[in-house]
């Protein structure tokens, strides 16, 4: 018990390990993955207190209060709702035991310490998270452009002088076309499944 408390106070219990795919079914986070909906684990970091489970759709964080407590909190952050940003990787110095990967998802900052022997695996995760960040940024720009295009079409129509019946019919047609075009754009640029990114960069 004393060793566990000491490790907790020193922060040593926070140093995580990268779990191999063959062992995903042995960790607690696997119970909260929506396998029924095609969700799949692509990367998993486990320390004595926490589990960080990166799936194709979300980050699942099992947050432990301390190394001597069994109480845990489950949080789920969908990439489509909580944008990834500020991804960085701090490699180990000569005497360091760990590397550190940092990122913000939505407004929540994460800083995960991982044993330095897993540096190659963490590099793969870093690249995947960077790519997801770039995709989300580009898609947000494209969706904003779609919004602006619809506003422009609406403003243009409002200045057209036509008989009321014709104006109503024109508005109806443009509104329907704009809605369909916007929904197609949203479907294209509002990505919910990033499995293809993880499959490209994760080599475990």
Backbone as JSON, one array per atom type, in Angstrom:
{
  "sequence": "XXXXXXXXXXXXXXXXXXXXXXXXXXXXXXXXXXXXXXXXXXXXXXXXXXXXXXXXXXXXXXXXXXXXXXXXXXXXXXXXXXXXXXXXXXXXXXXXXXXXXXXXXXXXXXXXXXXXXXXXXXXXXXXXXXXXXXXXXXXXXXXXXXXXXXXXXXXXXXXXXXXXXXXXXXXXXXXXXXXXXXXXXXXXXXXXXXXXXXXXXXXX",
  "N": [[0.83, -1.2, 0.0], [1.93, 1.26, 0.85], [3.88, 1.67, -1.09], [2.32, 2.08, -3.35], [1.01, 4.47, -2.69], [3.23, 6.17, -2.49], [4.19, 6.11, -5.12], [2.05, 7.3, -6.4], [2.12, 9.89, -5.3], [4.56, 10.78, -6.27], [4.1, 10.83, -8.91], [4.8, 8.76, -10.55], [3.07, 6.73, -11.13], [1.56, 7.68, -13.16], [2.81, 7.28, -15.55], [2.34, 6.0, -18.64], [1.59, 3.02, -20.59], [1.72, 1.69, -23.89], [-0.84, -0.18, -25.18], [-1.05, -3.33, -26.76], [-2.87, -4.34, -29.72], [-3.85, -6.98, -29.47], [-4.48, -7.14, -26.83], [-6.56, -5.45, -26.3], [-9.12, -6.23, -25.55], [-8.82, -6.76, -22.91], [-8.76, -4.51, -21.37], [-10.45, -1.95, -19.46], [-11.67, 0.13, -20.92], [-12.55, -0.96, -23.29], [-15.06, -1.95, -22.81], [-16.71, 0.17, -23.17], [-16.68, 0.95, -25.75], [-18.44, 1.45, -28.74], [-19.01, -1.05, -30.26], [-21.12, -2.19, -31.59], [-21.95, -0.26, -33.37], [-19.99, -0.08, -35.23], [-17.71, 1.02, -34.17], [-14.23, 1.17, -33.41], [-11.22, 0.31, -31.71], [-8.17, 2.01, -32.09], [-5.86, 2.9, -30.9], [-4.35, 2.7, -27.71], [-3.63, 3.86, -24.52], [-2.48, 3.09, -21.35], [-2.28, 3.76, -17.92], [-1.59, 3.41, -14.39], [-3.67, 4.8, -13.27], [-5.29, 5.85, -15.33], [-6.98, 5.41, -18.51], [-6.56, 5.92, -21.94], [-8.3, 5.85, -24.7], [-8.27, 5.68, -28.06], [-10.48, 5.75, -30.57], [-11.98, 5.16, -33.83], [-13.94, 7.07, -33.83], [-14.0, 8.59, -31.49], [-12.39, 9.91, -28.49], [-12.02, 8.02, -25.68], [-11.94, 8.44, -22.33], [-10.95, 7.04, -19.42], [-10.92, 8.09, -16.32], [-9.01, 7.97, -13.52], [-9.06, 8.67, -10.03], [-6.94, 8.38, -8.24], [-4.01, 6.34, -7.62], [-4.61, 4.59, -5.6], [-7.29, 4.35, -5.42], [-10.38, 2.94, -6.49], [-12.29, 4.27, -7.77], [-13.61, 5.71, -10.69], [-13.96, 7.9, -13.52], [-15.82, 8.16, -16.46], [-15.34, 9.61, -19.59], [-16.33, 10.8, -22.76], [-15.26, 11.9, -25.87], [-16.28, 12.98, -28.83], [-14.8, 13.22, -32.02], [-16.07, 14.64, -34.03], [-17.56, 16.5, -32.73], [-15.98, 17.69, -30.81], [-13.38, 19.54, -31.41], [-10.05, 18.74, -32.34], [-6.95, 20.16, -31.34], [-3.82, 22.0, -31.04], [-1.8, 19.98, -30.94], [1.02, 18.33, -29.68], [4.33, 16.94, -29.17], [6.52, 15.88, -26.74], [9.68, 14.8, -26.53], [11.84, 12.4, -24.82], [14.4, 13.34, -22.48], [17.87, 12.78, -21.54], [17.83, 11.65, -18.94], [15.18, 11.24, -18.54], [12.23, 9.32, -18.0], [10.01, 9.2, -19.52], [7.97, 10.11, -22.39], [5.96, 12.8, -23.67], [2.76, 13.41, -24.8], [0.69, 15.94, -25.98], [-2.47, 17.59, -26.26], [-5.44, 19.4, -27.21], [-8.84, 18.81, -26.86], [-11.83, 19.84, -27.96], [-12.46, 22.02, -25.49], [-10.87, 20.94, -23.62], [-7.82, 20.29, -22.14], [-5.21, 17.89, -22.64], [-2.56, 16.01, -21.29], [-0.4, 13.55, -21.65], [1.65, 11.23, -20.19], [3.99, 8.9, -21.28], [5.83, 5.87, -21.21], [9.2, 5.99, -22.33], [10.06, 3.94, -23.97], [8.1, 3.44, -25.71], [8.21, 5.26, -27.75], [8.23, 5.18, -30.6], [5.67, 4.22, -31.24], [4.14, 6.29, -30.14], [4.89, 8.38, -31.78], [3.56, 7.63, -34.1], [0.89, 7.93, -33.26], [0.91, 10.68, -32.78], [1.21, 11.69, -35.41], [-1.21, 10.83, -36.54], [-3.1, 12.27, -35.0], [-2.38, 14.88, -35.64], [-3.04, 14.91, -38.36], [-5.84, 14.53, -38.26], [-6.52, 16.91, -37.01], [-5.81, 18.75, -39.05], [-7.61, 17.97, -41.09], [-10.12, 18.5, -39.9], [-9.92, 21.28, -39.58], [-9.74, 22.17, -42.26], [-12.2, 21.24, -43.22], [-13.98, 22.7, -41.66], [-13.53, 25.25, -42.67], [-14.47, 24.87, -45.29], [-17.2, 24.36, -44.8], [-17.99, 26.8, -43.71], [-17.66, 28.37, -45.97], [-19.7, 27.29, -47.53], [-21.94, 28.12, -46.08], [-21.7, 30.92, -46.47], [-22.07, 31.07, -49.22], [-24.75, 30.31, -49.53], [-26.0, 32.39, -48.13], [-25.32, 34.5, -49.82], [-26.7, 33.81, -52.16], [-29.32, 33.99, -51.21], [-29.48, 36.72, -50.54], [-29.13, 37.85, -53.04], [-31.43, 37.0, -54.4], [-33.36, 38.38, -52.98], [-33.18, 40.9, -54.0], [-34.19, 40.79, -56.48], [-36.59, 41.85, -58.82], [-39.67, 40.76, -59.36], [-42.9, 39.44, -60.37], [-45.05, 38.64, -57.61], [-45.9, 35.91, -57.35], [-44.15, 34.59, -59.04], [-41.76, 35.21, -57.81], [-42.04, 33.92, -55.39], [-42.04, 31.26, -56.26], [-39.48, 31.13, -57.42], [-37.92, 31.56, -55.16], [-38.59, 29.29, -53.69], [-37.52, 27.24, -55.28], [-34.77, 27.92, -55.34], [-34.22, 27.85, -52.63], [-34.68, 25.16, -52.03], [-32.76, 23.91, -53.64], [-30.45, 25.03, -52.56], [-30.57, 24.06, -49.94], [-30.35, 21.28, -50.36], [-27.82, 21.18, -51.53], [-26.26, 22.23, -49.47], [-26.65, 20.3, -47.47], [-25.45, 18.09, -48.64], [-22.86, 19.07, -48.74], [-22.37, 19.3, -46.01], [-22.51, 16.64, -45.23], [-20.29, 15.69, -46.54], [-18.18, 17.21, -45.47], [-18.43, 17.12, -42.72], [-17.0, 15.12, -40.94], [-17.32, 12.03, -39.29], [-16.14, 9.62, -38.81], [-12.94, 8.59, -38.43], [-11.41, 6.43, -39.05], [-9.92, 5.75, -41.34], [-7.78, 7.5, -41.24], [-6.36, 6.73, -38.92], [-5.72, 4.13, -39.71], [-3.93, 4.65, -41.71], [-1.71, 5.85, -40.43], [-1.13, 4.56, -37.99], [0.94, 2.04, -36.93], [0.83, -0.49, -35.56]],
  "CA": [[0.0, 0.0, 0.0], [2.78, 2.44, 0.94], [4.53, 1.85, -2.4], [1.33, 2.66, -4.27], [0.82, 5.87, -2.31], [4.45, 6.91, -2.85], [4.21, 6.25, -6.58], [1.0, 8.26, -6.73], [2.59, 11.23, -4.92], [5.68, 11.14, -7.13], [3.64, 10.91, -10.3], [5.3, 7.63, -11.32], [1.94, 5.89, -11.54], [0.94, 8.29, -14.32], [3.54, 6.93, -16.76], [1.51, 5.02, -19.31], [2.12, 2.04, -21.54], [0.88, 1.5, -25.08], [-1.38, -1.54, -25.17], [-1.1, -3.97, -28.07], [-4.24, -4.67, -30.15], [-4.27, -8.29, -28.98], [-4.9, -7.01, -25.44], [-7.6, -4.44, -26.16], [-10.29, -6.77, -24.86], [-8.5, -6.95, -21.5], [-8.8, -3.22, -20.68], [-11.81, -1.51, -19.11], [-12.23, 1.02, -21.93], [-13.18, -1.75, -24.35], [-16.48, -2.14, -22.46], [-17.47, 1.39, -23.49], [-16.59, 1.17, -27.19], [-19.7, 1.08, -29.38], [-18.71, -2.03, -31.31], [-22.36, -2.44, -32.33], [-22.1, 0.77, -34.39], [-18.8, -0.05, -36.07], [-16.59, 1.71, -33.54], [-13.07, 0.28, -33.28], [-10.05, 0.89, -31.04], [-6.97, 2.08, -32.91], [-4.68, 3.18, -30.07], [-4.76, 2.72, -26.32], [-2.59, 4.12, -23.52], [-2.97, 2.75, -20.01], [-1.43, 3.94, -16.75], [-2.25, 2.82, -13.22], [-4.88, 5.56, -12.95], [-6.11, 6.27, -16.47], [-6.93, 4.78, -19.83], [-6.86, 6.83, -23.04], [-8.68, 4.96, -25.78], [-8.53, 6.41, -29.31], [-11.21, 4.96, -31.55], [-12.2, 5.86, -35.09], [-14.98, 8.09, -33.67], [-13.92, 9.38, -30.26], [-11.44, 9.61, -27.43], [-12.67, 7.57, -24.46], [-11.0, 8.63, -21.23], [-11.3, 6.53, -18.1], [-10.14, 8.95, -15.43], [-8.9, 7.5, -12.15], [-8.75, 9.76, -9.11], [-5.61, 8.12, -7.68], [-3.57, 4.96, -7.78], [-5.12, 3.76, -4.5], [-8.75, 4.4, -5.43], [-11.0, 2.23, -7.6], [-13.31, 5.15, -8.34], [-13.18, 6.22, -11.99], [-14.95, 8.67, -14.28], [-15.75, 7.93, -17.9], [-15.68, 10.74, -20.46], [-16.24, 10.46, -24.18], [-15.13, 13.11, -26.69], [-16.39, 12.67, -30.26], [-13.99, 14.13, -32.83], [-16.94, 15.47, -34.85], [-18.16, 17.54, -31.88], [-14.93, 18.32, -30.01], [-12.29, 19.68, -32.35], [-8.69, 18.55, -31.87], [-6.05, 21.27, -31.63], [-2.61, 22.15, -30.23], [-1.14, 18.68, -30.75], [2.47, 18.43, -29.57], [5.01, 15.78, -28.61], [7.77, 16.21, -26.04], [10.48, 13.59, -26.44], [12.54, 12.22, -23.54], [15.79, 13.73, -22.33], [18.78, 11.69, -21.17], [17.45, 11.0, -17.68], [13.72, 11.12, -18.45], [11.64, 7.99, -18.17], [8.79, 9.26, -20.32], [7.69, 11.13, -23.4], [4.68, 13.43, -23.33], [1.96, 13.88, -25.92], [-0.29, 16.91, -25.49], [-3.43, 18.08, -27.24], [-6.7, 19.92, -26.67], [-10.01, 18.31, -27.59], [-12.86, 20.8, -27.54], [-11.79, 22.98, -24.62], [-10.24, 20.16, -22.56], [-6.42, 19.97, -22.43], [-4.69, 16.6, -22.2], [-1.11, 15.84, -21.26], [-0.28, 12.13, -21.34], [3.02, 10.74, -20.06], [4.11, 7.52, -21.73], [7.21, 5.39, -21.08], [9.93, 6.36, -23.54], [10.28, 2.79, -24.84], [7.0, 3.43, -26.68], [8.32, 6.5, -28.53], [7.85, 4.98, -32.0], [4.21, 4.13, -31.28], [3.6, 7.62, -29.86], [5.1, 9.17, -33.0], [2.46, 7.29, -35.01], [-0.32, 8.59, -32.74], [1.1, 12.12, -33.02], [0.92, 11.97, -36.82], [-2.64, 10.64, -36.76], [-3.83, 13.39, -34.4], [-2.08, 16.07, -36.46], [-3.82, 14.8, -39.6], [-7.25, 14.78, -37.92], [-6.6, 18.35, -36.78], [-5.79, 19.42, -40.36], [-8.86, 17.66, -41.8], [-11.21, 19.24, -39.25], [-9.74, 22.71, -39.89], [-10.09, 22.39, -43.66], [-13.63, 21.02, -43.38], [-14.68, 23.85, -41.06], [-13.4, 26.33, -43.65], [-15.37, 24.56, -46.41], [-18.59, 24.54, -44.35], [-18.21, 28.25, -43.61], [-17.82, 28.84, -47.35], [-21.04, 26.87, -47.96], [-22.87, 29.06, -45.43], [-21.58, 32.22, -47.12], [-22.64, 30.94, -50.56], [-26.2, 30.31, -49.38], [-26.37, 33.76, -47.76], [-25.18, 35.32, -51.01], [-27.82, 33.47, -53.05], [-30.53, 34.53, -50.61], [-29.45, 38.19, -50.66], [-29.3, 38.16, -54.46], [-32.84, 36.78, -54.72], [-34.17, 39.41, -52.34], [-33.1, 42.14, -54.78], [-34.8, 40.57, -57.8], [-37.94, 42.38, -58.94], [-40.52, 39.86, -60.16], [-44.24, 39.28, -59.8], [-44.98, 37.93, -56.33], [-46.04, 34.47, -57.53], [-42.9, 34.09, -59.63], [-40.72, 35.38, -56.79], [-42.22, 32.82, -54.41], [-41.61, 30.01, -56.9], [-38.02, 31.21, -57.53], [-37.36, 31.39, -53.81], [-38.78, 27.89, -53.32], [-36.56, 26.42, -56.03], [-33.41, 28.21, -54.89], [-34.11, 27.39, -51.25], [-34.58, 23.7, -52.06], [-31.46, 23.56, -54.21], [-29.43, 25.43, -51.59], [-30.63, 23.14, -48.82], [-29.79, 19.99, -50.78], [-26.37, 21.37, -51.73], [-25.63, 22.4, -48.16], [-26.68, 19.02, -46.76], [-24.42, 17.27, -49.26], [-21.58, 19.61, -48.28], [-22.22, 18.95, -44.59], [-22.22, 15.21, -45.17], [-18.92, 15.5, -47.03], [-17.16, 17.9, -44.68], [-18.62, 16.88, -41.28], [-16.53, 13.74, -40.82], [-17.55, 11.42, -37.98], [-15.34, 8.4, -38.7], [-11.57, 8.84, -38.86], [-10.7, 5.16, -39.11], [-8.98, 5.74, -42.45], [-6.58, 8.23, -40.82], [-5.62, 5.86, -38.01], [-5.19, 3.0, -40.47], [-2.79, 5.13, -42.52], [-0.56, 6.27, -39.65], [-0.83, 3.68, -36.86], [1.63, 0.83, -37.41], [1.02, -1.46, -34.47]],
  "C": [[0.86, 1.25, 0.0], [3.45, 2.73, -0.4], [3.58, 2.49, -3.4], [1.11, 4.12, -3.98], [2.02, 6.7, -2.72], [4.52, 7.13, -4.35], [3.2, 7.28, -7.03], [1.48, 9.68, -6.46], [3.72, 11.7, -5.84], [5.29, 11.27, -8.6], [4.09, 9.73, -11.14], [4.17, 6.77, -11.85], [1.26, 6.46, -12.78], [1.64, 7.91, -15.63], [2.82, 5.76, -17.43], [2.28, 4.07, -20.2], [1.16, 1.97, -22.72], [0.46, 0.04, -25.13], [-1.46, -2.08, -26.6], [-2.55, -4.34, -28.44], [-4.75, -6.01, -29.62], [-4.81, -8.23, -27.56], [-5.99, -5.98, -25.23], [-8.81, -4.96, -25.37], [-10.05, -7.0, -23.37], [-8.55, -5.65, -20.7], [-10.25, -2.79, -20.46], [-12.47, -0.69, -20.21], [-12.97, 0.27, -23.03], [-14.68, -1.95, -24.09], [-17.34, -0.97, -22.9], [-17.35, 1.78, -24.97], [-17.87, 0.66, -27.84], [-19.44, 0.16, -30.58], [-19.93, -2.28, -32.19], [-22.56, -1.45, -33.47], [-20.84, 0.93, -35.25], [-17.64, 0.72, -35.48], [-15.47, 0.71, -33.24], [-11.93, 1.01, -32.59], [-8.86, 0.86, -31.99], [-5.7, 2.35, -32.1], [-5.14, 3.28, -28.63], [-3.55, 2.87, -25.4], [-3.2, 3.86, -22.15], [-1.89, 3.04, -18.97], [-2.16, 3.3, -15.57], [-3.57, 3.52, -12.9], [-5.83, 5.74, -14.11], [-5.98, 5.33, -17.66], [-7.34, 5.83, -20.86], [-7.07, 5.97, -24.29], [-9.07, 5.78, -27.01], [-9.22, 5.47, -30.29], [-11.34, 5.75, -32.84], [-13.18, 7.02, -34.95], [-14.78, 9.02, -32.48], [-12.69, 9.03, -29.43], [-12.26, 9.22, -26.2], [-11.64, 7.65, -23.35], [-11.6, 8.07, -19.95], [-10.37, 7.2, -17.11], [-10.17, 8.41, -14.01], [-8.5, 8.62, -11.22], [-7.37, 9.61, -8.5], [-5.27, 6.66, -7.84], [-4.13, 4.03, -6.71], [-6.64, 3.76, -4.43], [-9.27, 3.66, -6.64], [-12.05, 3.08, -8.3], [-12.79, 5.77, -9.65], [-14.33, 6.97, -12.66], [-14.73, 8.42, -15.76], [-16.17, 9.18, -18.65], [-15.43, 10.34, -21.9], [-16.25, 11.75, -25.0], [-15.16, 12.7, -28.17], [-15.62, 13.71, -31.07], [-14.87, 15.08, -33.64], [-17.57, 16.61, -34.05], [-17.11, 18.32, -31.08], [-13.66, 18.38, -30.86], [-10.93, 19.48, -31.67], [-7.83, 19.75, -32.24], [-4.82, 21.19, -30.73], [-1.93, 20.81, -29.91], [0.37, 18.89, -30.7], [3.04, 17.18, -28.93], [6.33, 16.23, -28.0], [8.54, 14.91, -25.85], [11.28, 13.56, -25.14], [13.96, 12.75, -23.6], [16.61, 12.54, -21.87], [18.31, 10.93, -19.94], [15.94, 10.81, -17.54], [13.27, 9.68, -18.69], [10.52, 8.0, -19.2], [8.86, 10.3, -21.42], [6.3, 11.66, -23.09], [3.98, 13.9, -24.59], [0.85, 14.76, -25.37], [-1.23, 17.29, -26.64], [-4.62, 18.66, -26.48], [-7.81, 19.34, -27.51], [-11.22, 19.07, -27.08], [-12.15, 21.89, -26.76], [-11.0, 22.27, -23.51], [-8.79, 19.83, -22.93], [-6.03, 18.6, -21.87], [-3.17, 16.62, -22.26], [-0.85, 14.42, -20.77], [1.19, 11.72, -21.33], [3.06, 9.26, -20.41], [5.58, 7.1, -21.62], [7.94, 5.56, -22.41], [10.21, 5.16, -24.47], [9.18, 2.68, -25.91], [7.06, 4.63, -27.63], [7.89, 6.3, -29.98], [6.33, 4.9, -32.16], [3.57, 5.51, -31.06], [3.8, 8.56, -31.06], [3.98, 8.91, -34.0], [1.16, 7.97, -34.57], [-0.26, 10.09, -32.99], [0.72, 12.47, -34.46], [-0.57, 11.84, -37.12], [-3.45, 11.82, -36.21], [-3.6, 14.68, -35.16], [-2.93, 16.06, -37.72], [-5.3, 15.07, -39.35], [-7.47, 16.26, -37.68], [-6.67, 19.12, -38.1], [-7.1, 19.2, -41.12], [-10.02, 18.47, -41.23], [-11.13, 20.73, -39.56], [-10.17, 23.01, -41.33], [-11.6, 22.22, -43.89], [-14.45, 22.16, -42.78], [-14.65, 25.04, -42.01], [-14.39, 26.12, -44.8], [-16.84, 24.76, -46.03], [-18.93, 26.02, -44.2], [-18.42, 28.86, -45.0], [-19.21, 28.49, -47.88], [-22.1, 27.78, -47.36], [-22.88, 30.4, -46.15], [-22.22, 32.19, -48.51], [-24.16, 30.98, -50.51], [-26.7, 31.7, -49.02], [-26.33, 34.67, -48.97], [-26.34, 35.07, -51.98], [-29.12, 34.05, -52.53], [-30.6, 36.04, -50.76], [-29.66, 38.62, -52.11], [-30.76, 38.04, -54.86], [-33.71, 37.89, -54.15], [-34.17, 40.72, -53.12], [-33.73, 42.01, -56.17], [-36.24, 41.07, -57.8], [-38.75, 41.52, -59.9], [-41.91, 39.87, -59.57], [-44.17, 38.37, -58.57], [-45.02, 36.42, -56.49], [-44.74, 33.86, -58.07], [-41.77, 34.15, -58.61], [-40.79, 34.25, -55.76], [-41.71, 31.51, -54.99], [-40.08, 29.99, -57.04], [-37.35, 30.95, -56.18], [-37.44, 29.91, -53.38], [-37.74, 27.01, -54.0], [-35.13, 26.64, -55.54], [-33.2, 27.69, -53.47], [-33.92, 25.87, -51.2], [-33.22, 23.26, -52.58], [-30.34, 23.87, -53.23], [-29.38, 24.47, -50.42], [-29.99, 21.8, -49.18], [-28.28, 20.09, -50.95], [-25.65, 21.5, -50.4], [-25.58, 21.08, -47.4], [-25.64, 18.06, -47.35], [-23.04, 17.74, -48.81], [-21.32, 19.23, -46.83], [-21.87, 17.48, -44.43], [-20.77, 14.94, -45.56], [-17.89, 16.06, -46.07], [-17.32, 17.73, -43.16], [-18.29, 15.41, -41.01], [-16.75, 13.22, -39.4], [-16.67, 10.2, -37.73], [-13.95, 8.65, -39.29], [-10.73, 7.57, -38.88], [-9.64, 5.14, -40.19], [-7.69, 6.49, -42.12], [-5.73, 7.35, -39.9], [-4.99, 4.69, -38.75], [-3.97, 3.39, -41.3], [-1.55, 5.35, -41.67], [-0.18, 5.34, -38.49], [-0.26, 2.36, -37.36], [1.88, -0.17, -36.3], [0.38, -2.8, -34.83]]
}
